[in-house]
Amino acid sequence: MRGARVSRGRCRGAGGKRAALLAVIVLALTAPVPPAAAQPKGPPTREEARRDIGQPDVEARRQAAAWLGDIGTMADAPLLLRALKDDDEVVRALAESSLWHVWSRSGDAQVDALFQTGVQQMAHGAPDEAIRTFSEIIRRKPEFAEGWNKRATVYYMVGEFEKSLHDCDEVIKRNPTHWGVLSGYGQIYLALDKPERALEYFERALAINPNLTGVEAAVAELQKLIGEKRKGTI
């Protein structure tokens, strides 16, 4: 998942703290990616971008990370995942953005068009229509992990947590390094008043993508919340 609206009425126990924590996480997952570096005069080939993302020259790495979002495939995801831990902040931000672009391409033009329709339906507050659209994508191309991910997000938005968890499981089967889904598990378990499970998944997300500052803050808050709970102070 990549952020979703939170229904405060569904939180139980230490509700105020969990609601505030969920709000922090959602804001972090929906925050815009920092502006990309200027594109080069001419686009590189995919092979050149794959080579340059590991070069000592920071500008070469930035350009490669940016272009792989446009021309990369799932086979390039490991390179972009490594770039999430680059020394340069811009490279890291570009790699994160490019991974979302790569993950969102199915390789089928009709499925990709449906995917964009579903995203628009989500954005315009039409969850039932979005669920139908992503369900059709899943029917047509079940190996496309992002179809499952988006349906998981919509199910979360409407409070169908068990269905969302099922779809998250399907994403992880196909894309085990999907930090968005790992963060999504955390959001769901937090809403279900299972902070220990939430903490586990947030930490897994951070291990893959250490740039999730909101999730990092949530981990610290959850550790505090769990400590207080064990001491019987809440």
MDAnalysis code that builds the backbone (N, CA, C; Angstrom):
import MDAnalysis as mda
import numpy as np

u = mda.Universe.empty(702, n_residues=234, atom_resindex=np.repeat(np.arange(234), 3), trajectory=True)
u.add_TopologyAttr("name", ["N", "CA", "C"] * 234)
u.add_TopologyAttr("resid", np.arange(1, 235))
u.add_TopologyAttr("resname", ["MET", "ARG", "GLY", "ALA", "ARG", "VAL", "SER", "ARG", "GLY", "ARG", "CYS", "ARG", "GLY", "ALA", "GLY", "GLY", "LYS", "ARG", "ALA", "ALA", "LEU", "LEU", "ALA", "VAL", "ILE", "VAL", "LEU", "ALA", "LEU", "THR", "ALA", "PRO", "VAL", "PRO", "PRO", "ALA", "ALA", "ALA", "GLN", "PRO", "LYS", "GLY", "PRO", "PRO", "THR", "ARG", "GLU", "GLU", "ALA", "ARG", "ARG", "ASP", "ILE", "GLY", "GLN", "PRO", "ASP", "VAL", "GLU", "ALA", "ARG", "ARG", "GLN", "ALA", "ALA", "ALA", "TRP", "LEU", "GLY", "ASP", "ILE", "GLY", "THR", "MET", "ALA", "ASP", "ALA", "PRO", "LEU", "LEU", "LEU", "ARG", "ALA", "LEU", "LYS", "ASP", "ASP", "ASP", "GLU", "VAL", "VAL", "ARG", "ALA", "LEU", "ALA", "GLU", "SER", "SER", "LEU", "TRP", "HIS", "VAL", "TRP", "SER", "ARG", "SER", "GLY", "ASP", "ALA", "GLN", "VAL", "ASP", "ALA", "LEU", "PHE", "GLN", "THR", "GLY", "VAL", "GLN", "GLN", "MET", "ALA", "HIS", "GLY", "ALA", "PRO", "ASP", "GLU", "ALA", "ILE", "ARG", "THR", "PHE", "SER", "GLU", "ILE", "ILE", "ARG", "ARG", "LYS", "PRO", "GLU", "PHE", "ALA", "GLU", "GLY", "TRP", "ASN", "LYS", "ARG", "ALA", "THR", "VAL", "TYR", "TYR", "MET", "VAL", "GLY", "GLU", "PHE", "GLU", "LYS", "SER", "LEU", "HIS", "ASP", "CYS", "ASP", "GLU", "VAL", "ILE", "LYS", "ARG", "ASN", "PRO", "THR", "HIS", "TRP", "GLY", "VAL", "LEU", "SER", "GLY", "TYR", "GLY", "GLN", "ILE", "TYR", "LEU", "ALA", "LEU", "ASP", "LYS", "PRO", "GLU", "ARG", "ALA", "LEU", "GLU", "TYR", "PHE", "GLU", "ARG", "ALA", "LEU", "ALA", "ILE", "ASN", "PRO", "ASN", "LEU", "THR", "GLY", "VAL", "GLU", "ALA", "ALA", "VAL", "ALA", "GLU", "LEU", "GLN", "LYS", "LEU", "ILE", "GLY", "GLU", "LYS", "ARG", "LYS", "GLY", "THR", "ILE"])
u.atoms.positions = np.array([
    [0.859, -1.189, 0.000],
    [0.000, 0.000, 0.000],
    [0.891, 1.234, 0.000],
    [0.294, 2.329, -0.352],
    [1.054, 3.583, -0.337],
    [0.199, 4.681, 0.258],
    [-0.062, 4.536, 1.543],
    [-0.884, 5.539, 2.202],
    [-2.353, 5.291, 1.964],
    [-3.180, 5.616, 2.948],
    [-4.617, 5.466, 2.844],
    [-5.245, 6.302, 3.939],
    [-6.506, 6.652, 3.754],
    [-7.185, 7.419, 4.799],
    [-7.500, 6.507, 5.969],
    [-7.504, 7.083, 7.155],
    [-7.686, 6.307, 8.369],
    [-9.061, 6.582, 8.950],
    [-9.756, 5.519, 9.324],
    [-11.030, 5.663, 10.024],
    [-10.762, 5.605, 11.522],
    [-10.828, 6.737, 12.196],
    [-10.488, 6.776, 13.620],
    [-11.451, 5.930, 14.440],
    [-12.691, 5.798, 13.965],
    [-13.667, 5.059, 14.738],
    [-13.356, 3.591, 14.855],
    [-12.444, 3.069, 14.082],
    [-12.126, 1.656, 14.110],
    [-10.977, 1.341, 15.048],
    [-10.317, 2.341, 15.605],
    [-9.215, 2.091, 16.527],
    [-9.787, 1.777, 17.914],
    [-9.143, 0.837, 18.631],
    [-9.597, 0.454, 19.951],
    [-8.457, 0.599, 20.952],
    [-8.751, 0.599, 22.282],
    [-7.746, 0.716, 23.320],
    [-6.940, 1.974, 23.148],
    [-6.061, 2.454, 23.768],
    [-5.144, 3.595, 23.552],
    [-5.441, 4.275, 22.243],
    [-6.733, 4.534, 21.970],
    [-7.159, 5.004, 20.653],
    [-6.537, 6.288, 20.220],
    [-6.410, 7.242, 21.134],
    [-5.854, 8.530, 20.737],
    [-4.449, 8.406, 20.230],
    [-3.627, 7.612, 20.908],
    [-2.233, 7.456, 20.497],
    [-2.137, 6.751, 19.152],
    [-2.961, 5.688, 18.972],
    [-2.888, 4.955, 17.700],
    [-3.374, 5.811, 16.547],
    [-4.449, 6.590, 16.790],
    [-4.967, 7.450, 15.727],
    [-3.925, 8.473, 15.309],
    [-3.253, 9.070, 16.289],
    [-2.212, 10.055, 15.974],
    [-1.062, 9.397, 15.231],
    [-0.720, 8.177, 15.651],
    [0.377, 7.454, 15.024],
    [0.043, 7.100, 13.585],
    [-1.190, 6.649, 13.364],
    [-1.620, 6.337, 11.998],
    [-1.565, 7.574, 11.115],
    [-1.961, 8.701, 11.661],
    [-1.940, 9.936, 10.877],
    [-0.529, 10.276, 10.435],
    [0.446, 10.095, 11.332],
    [1.851, 10.357, 10.982],
    [2.306, 9.452, 9.851],
    [1.952, 8.162, 9.947],
    [2.386, 7.194, 8.938],
    [1.769, 7.517, 7.593],
    [0.456, 7.799, 7.593],
    [-0.225, 8.087, 6.335],
    [0.363, 9.307, 5.659],
    [0.628, 10.354, 6.436],
    [1.230, 11.548, 5.855],
    [2.583, 11.227, 5.241],
    [3.353, 10.388, 5.897],
    [4.681, 10.049, 5.391],
    [4.595, 9.268, 4.093],
    [3.629, 8.336, 4.024],
    [3.532, 7.481, 2.835],
    [2.912, 8.201, 1.648],
    [2.218, 9.324, 1.894],
    [1.618, 10.062, 0.797],
    [2.372, 11.343, 0.485],
    [3.464, 11.603, 1.198],
    [4.236, 12.819, 0.963],
    [4.873, 12.784, -0.417],
    [4.928, 13.920, -1.115],
    [5.545, 13.933, -2.440],
    [7.026, 13.639, -2.388],
    [7.510, 12.983, -3.425],
    [8.935, 12.697, -3.533],
    [9.655, 13.988, -3.894],
    [10.834, 14.256, -3.324],
    [11.575, 15.469, -3.666],
    [11.778, 15.590, -5.175],
    [11.891, 16.818, -5.682],
    [12.040, 17.009, -7.122],
    [13.207, 16.222, -7.693],
    [13.008, 15.699, -8.877],
    [14.064, 14.939, -9.544],
    [15.124, 15.883, -10.081],
    [16.324, 15.345, -10.202],
    [17.389, 16.118, -10.834],
    [17.055, 16.325, -12.311],
    [17.645, 17.334, -12.916],
    [17.391, 17.607, -14.327],
    [17.778, 16.407, -15.185],
    [16.945, 16.099, -16.167],
    [17.219, 14.978, -17.041],
    [18.376, 15.324, -17.982],
    [19.136, 14.328, -18.417],
    [20.220, 14.599, -19.351],
    [19.669, 15.005, -20.712],
    [20.553, 15.510, -21.562],
    [20.108, 15.976, -22.879],
    [19.503, 14.862, -23.701],
    [20.062, 13.690, -23.609],
    [19.518, 12.561, -24.345],
    [19.356, 11.387, -23.419],
    [18.248, 10.633, -23.546],
    [18.034, 9.517, -22.631],
    [19.057, 8.412, -22.845],
    [19.510, 7.792, -21.777],
    [20.432, 6.670, -21.909],
    [19.661, 5.418, -22.315],
    [20.355, 4.419, -22.746],
    [19.731, 3.116, -22.930],
    [19.547, 2.484, -21.556],
    [18.741, 1.451, -21.524],
    [18.546, 0.760, -20.253],
    [19.871, 0.199, -19.746],
    [20.681, -0.321, -20.638],
    [21.972, -0.890, -20.240],
    [22.882, 0.184, -19.660],
    [22.860, 1.382, -20.269],
    [23.685, 2.479, -19.752],
    [23.214, 2.918, -18.372],
    [21.895, 2.975, -18.188],
    [21.359, 3.377, -16.888],
    [21.708, 2.346, -15.818],
    [21.620, 1.075, -16.183],
    [21.986, 0.017, -15.236],
    [23.455, 0.126, -14.843],
    [24.293, 0.473, -15.787],
    [25.725, 0.626, -15.507],
    [25.972, 1.854, -14.644],
    [25.321, 2.971, -14.987],
    [25.630, 4.245, -14.340],
    [25.113, 4.338, -12.904],
    [24.112, 3.555, -12.564],
    [23.569, 3.664, -11.212],
    [24.567, 3.179, -10.158],
    [25.598, 2.502, -10.604],
    [26.636, 2.070, -9.675],
    [27.944, 2.824, -9.828],
    [27.950, 3.925, -10.600],
    [29.171, 4.689, -10.855],
    [29.546, 5.567, -9.655],
    [30.830, 5.871, -9.482],
    [31.241, 6.790, -8.400],
    [30.674, 8.192, -8.567],
    [30.470, 8.630, -9.816],
    [29.988, 9.985, -10.077],
    [28.528, 10.118, -9.644],
    [28.255, 11.043, -8.717],
    [26.912, 11.150, -8.158],
    [25.903, 11.585, -9.201],
    [26.297, 12.481, -10.121],
    [25.345, 12.932, -11.135],
    [24.952, 11.786, -12.052],
    [25.900, 10.926, -12.372],
    [25.586, 9.758, -13.198],
    [24.587, 8.853, -12.479],
    [24.763, 8.679, -11.167],
    [23.836, 7.837, -10.408],
    [22.451, 8.476, -10.353],
    [22.410, 9.788, -10.196],
    [21.112, 10.469, -10.155],
    [20.355, 10.291, -11.465],
    [21.060, 10.520, -12.577],
    [20.413, 10.400, -13.877],
    [19.951, 8.962, -14.126],
    [20.777, 8.010, -13.741],
    [20.419, 6.604, -13.947],
    [19.194, 6.237, -13.110],
    [19.179, 6.678, -11.848],
    [18.040, 6.375, -10.982],
    [16.757, 6.986, -11.532],
    [16.858, 8.189, -12.099],
    [15.685, 8.841, -12.672],
    [15.194, 8.111, -13.916],
    [16.114, 7.804, -14.818],
    [15.714, 7.193, -16.092],
    [15.191, 5.779, -15.924],
    [15.669, 5.052, -14.946],
    [15.174, 3.685, -14.761],
    [13.688, 3.668, -14.396],
    [13.192, 4.780, -13.869],
    [11.756, 4.863, -13.633],
    [10.959, 4.849, -14.919],
    [11.549, 5.352, -15.998],
    [10.873, 5.404, -17.297],
    [11.137, 4.173, -18.144],
    [12.364, 3.657, -18.096],
    [12.744, 2.592, -19.031],
    [13.075, 1.278, -18.337],
    [13.021, 1.259, -17.013],
    [13.381, 0.052, -16.285],
    [12.272, -0.981, -16.267],
    [12.638, -2.189, -15.882],
    [11.697, -3.293, -15.734],
    [11.871, -3.886, -14.337],
    [11.067, -4.877, -14.026],
    [11.185, -5.528, -12.723],
    [12.570, -6.136, -12.530],
    [13.223, -6.474, -13.619],
    [14.568, -7.027, -13.515],
    [15.565, -6.003, -12.990],
    [15.218, -4.712, -13.081],
    [16.093, -3.652, -12.594],
    [15.797, -3.257, -11.145],
    [14.744, -3.849, -10.573],
    [14.369, -3.487, -9.208],
    [15.496, -3.708, -8.199],
    [16.273, -4.790, -8.285],
    [17.358, -4.947, -7.307],
    [18.360, -3.794, -7.316],
    [18.647, -3.238, -8.500],
    [19.560, -2.100, -8.579],
    [18.957, -0.879, -7.876],
    [17.678, -0.651, -8.113],
    [17.021, 0.494, -7.487],
    [16.876, 0.289, -5.981],
    [16.643, -0.940, -5.570],
    [16.558, -1.217, -4.133],
    [17.888, -0.906, -3.441],
    [18.988, -1.272, -4.093],
    [20.302, -0.949, -3.514],
    [20.503, 0.558, -3.459],
    [19.976, 1.265, -4.472],
    [20.132, 2.720, -4.515],
    [19.338, 3.416, -3.409],
    [18.382, 2.718, -2.787],
    [17.666, 3.312, -1.653],
    [18.592, 3.585, -0.475],
    [19.785, 2.980, -0.492],
    [20.757, 3.166, 0.586],
    [21.998, 3.903, 0.092],
    [21.859, 4.606, -1.021],
    [22.953, 5.391, -1.576],
    [23.358, 6.505, -0.602],
    [24.596, 6.943, -0.694],
    [25.067, 8.043, 0.161],
    [24.382, 9.359, -0.166],
    [23.867, 9.479, -1.397],
    [23.293, 10.746, -1.851],
    [21.775, 10.738, -1.656],
    [21.259, 11.774, -1.019],
    [19.825, 11.863, -0.733],
    [18.991, 11.908, -2.004],
    [19.466, 12.614, -3.025],
    [18.707, 12.724, -4.265],
    [18.625, 11.375, -4.975],
    [19.728, 10.640, -4.994],
    [19.709, 9.304, -5.587],
    [18.682, 8.438, -4.874],
    [18.657, 8.504, -3.556],
    [17.712, 7.694, -2.792],
    [16.264, 8.050, -3.137],
    [15.974, 9.359, -3.207],
    [14.611, 9.793, -3.515],
    [14.211, 9.377, -4.930],
    [15.124, 9.525, -5.877],
    [14.826, 9.143, -7.253],
    [14.625, 7.635, -7.384],
    [15.433, 6.871, -6.666],
    [15.290, 5.414, -6.712],
    [13.927, 4.997, -6.165],
    [13.497, 5.631, -5.088],
    [12.189, 5.307, -4.511],
    [11.067, 5.604, -5.505],
    [11.110, 6.799, -6.093],
    [10.096, 7.162, -7.075],
    [10.122, 6.217, -8.274],
    [11.309, 5.883, -8.750],
    [11.419, 5.014, -9.925],
    [10.910, 3.607, -9.650],
    [11.123, 3.118, -8.428],
    [10.597, 1.796, -8.088],
    [9.076, 1.780, -8.170],
    [8.424, 2.825, -7.683],
    [6.970, 2.875, -7.797],
    [6.538, 2.836, -9.253],
    [7.268, 3.544, -10.116],
    [6.922, 3.539, -11.545],
    [7.120, 2.151, -12.144],
    [8.224, 1.508, -11.822],
    [8.495, 0.168, -12.346],
    [7.443, -0.817, -11.858],
    [7.139, -0.764, -10.569],
    [6.146, -1.673, -9.999],
    [4.771, -1.470, -10.640],
    [4.478, -0.268, -11.105],
    [3.148, 0.055, -11.621],
    [2.976, -0.260, -13.101],
    [3.981, -0.843, -13.728],
    [3.861, -1.261, -15.132],
    [3.720, -2.770, -15.198],
    [2.642, -3.219, -15.832],
    [2.371, -4.653, -15.913],
    [2.987, -5.311, -17.134],
    [3.335, -4.493, -18.145],
    [3.795, -5.057, -19.414],
    [2.673, -5.312, -20.394],
    [1.445, -4.990, -20.014],
    [0.267, -5.151, -20.864],
    [-0.422, -3.795, -20.952],
    [-0.517, -3.240, -22.140],
    [-1.049, -1.885, -22.306],
    [-2.485, -1.767, -21.805],
    [-3.309, -2.778, -22.051],
    [-4.699, -2.716, -21.609],
    [-4.796, -2.774, -20.088],
    [-4.005, -3.626, -19.488],
    [-3.993, -3.708, -18.028],
    [-3.480, -2.404, -17.431],
    [-2.442, -1.822, -18.046],
    [-1.906, -0.560, -17.542],
    [-2.940, 0.553, -17.637],
    [-3.741, 0.557, -18.701],
    [-4.802, 1.563, -18.827],
    [-5.861, 1.366, -17.743],
    [-6.227, 0.125, -17.472],
    [-7.166, -0.169, -16.397],
    [-6.603, 0.271, -15.052],
    [-5.310, 0.035, -14.877],
    [-4.649, 0.407, -13.622],
    [-4.779, 1.906, -13.386],
    [-4.528, 2.703, -14.409],
    [-4.648, 4.146, -14.266],
    [-6.087, 4.558, -13.969],
    [-7.048, 3.849, -14.554],
    [-8.451, 4.119, -14.244],
    [-8.728, 3.860, -12.768],
    [-8.218, 2.740, -12.262],
    [-8.417, 2.419, -10.854],
    [-7.789, 3.442, -9.929],
    [-6.605, 3.904, -10.279],
    [-5.935, 4.923, -9.474],
    [-6.770, 6.206, -9.430],
    [-7.337, 6.586, -10.587],
    [-8.187, 7.779, -10.634],
    [-9.450, 7.591, -9.801],
    [-10.008, 6.396, -9.841],
    [-11.205, 6.125, -9.038],
    [-10.890, 6.243, -7.549],
    [-9.718, 5.756, -7.147],
    [-9.296, 5.916, -5.760],
    [-9.182, 7.395, -5.406],
    [-8.543, 8.152, -6.285],
    [-8.294, 9.568, -6.020],
    [-9.586, 10.370, -5.924],
    [-10.629, 9.911, -6.630],
    [-11.884, 10.645, -6.664],
    [-12.914, 10.071, -5.697],
    [-12.463, 9.243, -4.748],
    [-13.358, 8.757, -3.711],
    [-14.423, 7.808, -4.199],
    [-14.057, 6.899, -5.103],
    [-14.996, 5.902, -5.614],
    [-14.454, 4.501, -5.319],
    [-14.466, 4.086, -4.054],
    [-13.828, 2.817, -3.696],
    [-14.480, 1.590, -4.320],
    [-15.809, 1.567, -4.422],
    [-16.467, 0.397, -4.998],
    [-16.050, 0.192, -6.447],
    [-16.018, 1.296, -7.199],
    [-15.592, 1.206, -8.597],
    [-14.128, 0.791, -8.683],
    [-13.292, 1.335, -7.796],
    [-11.872, 0.991, -7.805],
    [-11.668, -0.491, -7.499],
    [-12.412, -1.023, -6.534],
    [-12.298, -2.447, -6.210],
    [-12.656, -3.298, -7.418],
    [-13.713, -2.917, -8.124],
    [-14.087, -3.682, -9.327],
    [-12.994, -3.608, -10.383],
    [-12.402, -2.440, -10.547],
    [-11.355, -2.276, -11.559],
    [-10.126, -3.113, -11.212],
    [-9.671, -3.027, -9.964],
    [-8.482, -3.789, -9.580],
    [-8.766, -5.289, -9.549],
    [-10.005, -5.669, -9.259],
    [-10.367, -7.088, -9.319],
    [-10.284, -7.597, -10.757],
    [-10.681, -6.773, -11.703],
    [-10.571, -7.167, -13.113],
    [-9.111, -7.276, -13.528],
    [-8.279, -6.366, -13.052],
    [-6.838, -6.448, -13.324],
    [-6.273, -7.757, -12.775],
    [-6.660, -8.097, -11.551],
    [-6.182, -9.334, -10.935],
    [-6.653, -10.544, -11.733],
    [-7.890, -10.503, -12.216],
    [-8.401, -11.609, -13.029],
    [-7.602, -11.767, -14.308],
    [-7.282, -10.638, -14.947],
    [-6.565, -10.682, -16.218],
    [-5.087, -11.015, -16.050],
    [-4.473, -10.447, -14.999],
    [-3.023, -10.603, -14.846],
    [-2.692, -10.812, -13.371],
    [-2.968, -11.992, -12.839],
    [-2.779, -12.213, -11.400],
    [-1.335, -12.102, -10.941],
    [-0.383, -12.230, -11.865],
    [1.024, -12.119, -11.477],
    [1.465, -10.667, -11.273],
    [0.616, -9.704, -11.630],
    [0.937, -8.281, -11.494],
    [0.691, -7.860, -10.041],
    [1.762, -7.757, -9.272],
    [1.641, -7.529, -7.826],
    [0.938, -6.228, -7.494],
    [1.142, -5.199, -8.317],
    [0.604, -3.887, -7.962],
    [-0.917, -3.836, -8.071],
    [-1.513, -4.715, -8.875],
    [-2.969, -4.808, -8.897],
    [-3.504, -5.242, -7.544],
    [-2.865, -6.260, -6.956],
    [-3.225, -6.700, -5.607],
    [-2.968, -5.594, -4.585],
    [-1.846, -4.888, -4.739],
    [-1.501, -3.843, -3.777],
    [-2.542, -2.734, -3.748],
    [-2.966, -2.302, -4.914],
    [-3.939, -1.212, -4.941],
    [-5.283, -1.669, -4.388],
    [-5.677, -2.913, -4.673],
    [-6.941, -3.372, -4.093],
    [-6.814, -3.487, -2.577],
    [-5.642, -3.924, -2.096],
    [-5.410, -3.967, -0.651],
    [-5.575, -2.582, -0.031],
    [-5.074, -1.573, -0.731],
    [-5.172, -0.202, -0.233],
    [-6.629, 0.239, -0.140],
    [-7.419, -0.068, -1.189],
    [-8.830, 0.343, -1.166],
    [-9.583, -0.392, -0.060],
    [-9.317, -1.689, 0.090],
    [-9.972, -2.430, 1.172],
    [-9.632, -1.813, 2.528],
    [-8.378, -1.404, 2.696],
    [-7.990, -0.741, 3.943],
    [-8.777, 0.558, 4.127],
    [-8.912, 1.317, 3.062],
    [-9.598, 2.601, 3.133],
    [-11.045, 2.456, 3.593],
    [-11.685, 1.335, 3.205],
    [-13.096, 1.151, 3.562],
    [-13.251, 0.281, 4.818],
    [-12.128, -0.036, 5.480],
    [-12.203, -0.769, 6.735],
    [-12.328, -2.270, 6.603],
    [-12.105, -2.801, 5.392],
    [-12.154, -4.257, 5.183],
    [-10.760, -4.830, 5.429],
    [-10.370, -4.885, 6.701],
    [-8.992, -5.193, 7.044],
    [-8.587, -6.626, 6.696],
    [-9.466, -7.590, 6.901],
    [-9.106, -8.975, 6.582],
    [-8.883, -9.148, 5.080],
    [-9.728, -8.538, 4.275],
    [-9.543, -8.601, 2.826],
    [-8.249, -7.901, 2.427],
    [-7.957, -6.791, 3.081],
    [-6.723, -6.071, 2.787],
    [-5.516, -6.922, 3.133],
    [-5.554, -7.588, 4.282],
    [-4.442, -8.461, 4.672],
    [-4.252, -9.587, 3.662],
    [-5.345, -10.149, 3.178],
    [-5.239, -11.214, 2.171],
    [-4.526, -10.711, 0.930],
    [-4.916, -9.526, 0.457],
    [-4.290, -8.991, -0.752],
    [-2.836, -8.610, -0.501],
    [-2.523, -8.139, 0.706],
    [-1.120, -7.868, 1.041],
    [-0.299, -9.157, 0.946],
    [-0.877, -10.260, 1.415],
    [-0.179, -11.548, 1.311],
    [0.129, -11.888, -0.146],
    [-0.817, -11.590, -1.025],
    [-0.623, -11.892, -2.448],
    [0.478, -11.012, -3.050],
    [0.564, -9.777, -2.595],
    [1.634, -8.891, -3.073],
    [2.994, -9.441, -2.668],
    [3.133, -9.807, -1.399],
    [4.420, -10.265, -0.875],
    [4.859, -11.561, -1.557],
    [3.915, -12.402, -1.951],
    [4.262, -13.616, -2.700],
    [4.968, -13.261, -4.006],
    [4.565, -12.149, -4.608],
    [5.068, -11.755, -5.923],
    [6.185, -10.727, -5.856],
    [6.200, -9.933, -4.792],
    [7.193, -8.866, -4.652],
    [7.570, -8.736, -3.182],
    [8.422, -9.628, -2.683],
    [8.712, -9.671, -1.240],
    [9.430, -8.445, -0.692],
    [9.969, -7.588, -1.546],
    [10.652, -6.383, -1.070],
    [9.766, -5.135, -1.162],
    [8.470, -5.315, -1.291],
    [7.551, -4.186, -1.433],
    [7.353, -3.526, -0.071],
    [8.136, -2.479, 0.187],
    [8.075, -1.829, 1.497],
    [6.733, -1.139, 1.712],
    [6.050, -0.751, 0.637],
    [4.740, -0.131, 0.786],
    [3.741, -1.089, 1.409],
    [3.774, -2.342, 0.962],
    [2.880, -3.344, 1.525],
    [3.278, -3.684, 2.959],
    [4.579, -3.768, 3.224],
    [5.016, -4.034, 4.591],
    [4.543, -2.917, 5.531],
    [4.621, -1.677, 5.071],
    [4.079, -0.566, 5.857],
    [2.566, -0.688, 5.983],
    [1.926, -1.191, 4.909],
    [0.481, -1.388, 4.943],
    [0.064, -2.399, 5.993],
    [0.805, -3.504, 6.091],
    [0.533, -4.460, 7.165],
    [0.580, -3.741, 8.513],
    [1.601, -2.901, 8.694],
    [1.735, -2.186, 9.948],
    [0.536, -1.309, 10.237],
    [0.052, -0.605, 9.216],
    [-1.121, 0.247, 9.397],
    [-2.339, -0.575, 9.810],
    [-2.517, -1.717, 9.146],
    [-3.674, -2.563, 9.454],
    [-3.596, -3.091, 10.885],
    [-2.439, -3.625, 11.252],
    [-2.313, -4.193, 12.589],
    [-2.401, -3.122, 13.668],
    [-1.987, -1.920, 13.348],
    [-2.156, -0.829, 14.302],
    [-3.637, -0.527, 14.489],
    [-4.385, -0.503, 13.390],
    [-5.823, -0.264, 13.473],
    [-6.543, -1.388, 14.197],
    [-5.988, -2.610, 14.123],
    [-6.575, -3.768, 14.796],
    [-6.103, -3.913, 16.240],
    [-5.419, -2.902, 16.754],
    [-4.913, -2.903, 18.128],
    [-3.929, -4.046, 18.363],
    [-3.035, -4.243, 17.400],
    [-1.970, -5.236, 17.531],
    [-0.630, -4.536, 17.306],
    [-0.208, -3.719, 18.265],
    [0.987, -2.896, 18.061],
    [2.260, -3.698, 17.870],
    [2.361, -4.861, 18.506],
    [3.577, -5.663, 18.338],
    [3.720, -6.136, 16.893],
    [2.606, -6.600, 16.308],
    [2.655, -7.018, 14.904],
    [2.940, -5.823, 14.002],
    [2.324, -4.677, 14.317],
    [2.557, -3.467, 13.527],
    [4.032, -3.100, 13.546],
    [4.640, -3.127, 14.729],
    [6.047, -2.784, 14.858],
    [6.915, -3.712, 14.020],
    [6.609, -4.994, 14.037],
    [7.380, -5.968, 13.252],
    [7.401, -5.595, 11.772],
    [6.239, -5.261, 11.239],
    [6.168, -4.960, 9.810],
    [6.772, -3.601, 9.474],
    [6.594, -2.618, 10.345],
    [7.237, -1.327, 10.093],
    [8.760, -1.473, 10.074],
    [9.293, -2.289, 10.965],
    [10.742, -2.497, 10.995],
    [11.208, -3.222, 9.730],
    [10.417, -4.158, 9.238],
    [10.767, -4.834, 7.982],
    [10.766, -3.853, 6.810],
    [9.798, -2.944, 6.792],
    [9.749, -1.938, 5.730],
    [10.984, -1.052, 5.767],
    [11.369, -0.629, 6.974],
    [12.538, 0.240, 7.114],
    [13.833, -0.464, 6.731],
    [13.908, -1.766, 6.967],
    [15.114, -2.503, 6.605],
    [15.334, -2.479, 5.093],
    [14.243, -2.405, 4.333],
    [14.343, -2.349, 2.875],
    [14.515, -0.917, 2.401],
    [13.726, -0.021, 2.960],
    [13.782, 1.389, 2.565],
    [13.952, 2.255, 3.811],
    [15.188, 2.604, 4.172],
    [15.439, 3.377, 5.386],
    [15.063, 4.850, 5.280],
    [14.475, 5.257, 4.161],
    [14.131, 6.656, 3.939],
    [12.704, 6.995, 4.355],
    [11.992, 6.047, 4.933],
    [10.613, 6.266, 5.353],
    [10.618, 6.948, 6.721],
    [10.816, 8.252, 6.716],
    [11.009, 8.973, 7.977],
    [9.781, 8.897, 8.875],
    [8.597, 8.930, 8.281],
    [7.386, 8.825, 9.086],
    [7.264, 7.470, 9.750],
    [7.619, 6.416, 9.008],
    [7.581, 5.074, 9.574],
    [8.644, 4.933, 10.659],
    [9.796, 5.553, 10.432],
    [10.854, 5.527, 11.451],
    [10.358, 6.165, 12.739],
    [9.657, 7.291, 12.618],
    [9.105, 7.944, 13.806],
    [8.037, 7.071, 14.451],
    [7.250, 6.384, 13.612],
    [6.211, 5.505, 14.143],
    [6.811, 4.352, 14.923],
    [7.941, 3.816, 14.441],
    [8.617, 2.737, 15.155],
    [9.006, 3.195, 16.552],
    [9.565, 4.389, 16.645],
    [9.965, 4.911, 17.958],
    [8.745, 5.072, 18.870],
    [7.636, 5.572, 18.317],
    [6.432, 5.751, 19.114],
    [5.836, 4.416, 19.538],
    [5.876, 3.445, 18.617],
    [5.342, 2.121, 18.949],
    [6.169, 1.444, 20.032],
    [7.471, 1.581, 19.933],
    [8.333, 1.005, 20.964],
    [7.990, 1.596, 22.328],
    [7.735, 2.896, 22.342],
    [7.347, 3.558, 23.589],
    [5.979, 3.064, 24.054],
    [5.030, 2.965, 23.126],
    [3.676, 2.517, 23.447],
    [3.682, 1.098, 24.000],
    [4.452, 0.214, 23.355],
    [4.530, -1.183, 23.803],
    [5.182, -1.263, 25.174],
    [6.226, -0.449, 25.385],
    [6.876, -0.429, 26.693],
    [5.921, 0.005, 27.785],
    [5.124, 1.044, 27.514],
    [4.146, 1.512, 28.494],
    [3.068, 0.467, 28.756],
    [2.673, -0.217, 27.687],
    [1.646, -1.245, 27.813],
    [2.140, -2.387, 28.700],
    [3.384, -2.773, 28.516],
    [3.941, -3.872, 29.310],
    [4.118, -3.489, 30.771],
    [4.343, -2.203, 30.996],
    [4.471, -1.718, 32.378],
    [3.099, -1.491, 33.023],
    [2.048, -1.587, 32.193],
    [0.695, -1.389, 32.724],
    [0.340, 0.043, 32.990],
    [1.023, 0.960, 32.276],
    [0.749, 2.382, 32.506],
    [-0.305, 2.934, 31.568],
    [-0.761, 2.124, 30.574],
    [-1.848, 2.582, 29.703],
    [-2.905, 1.499, 29.617],
])
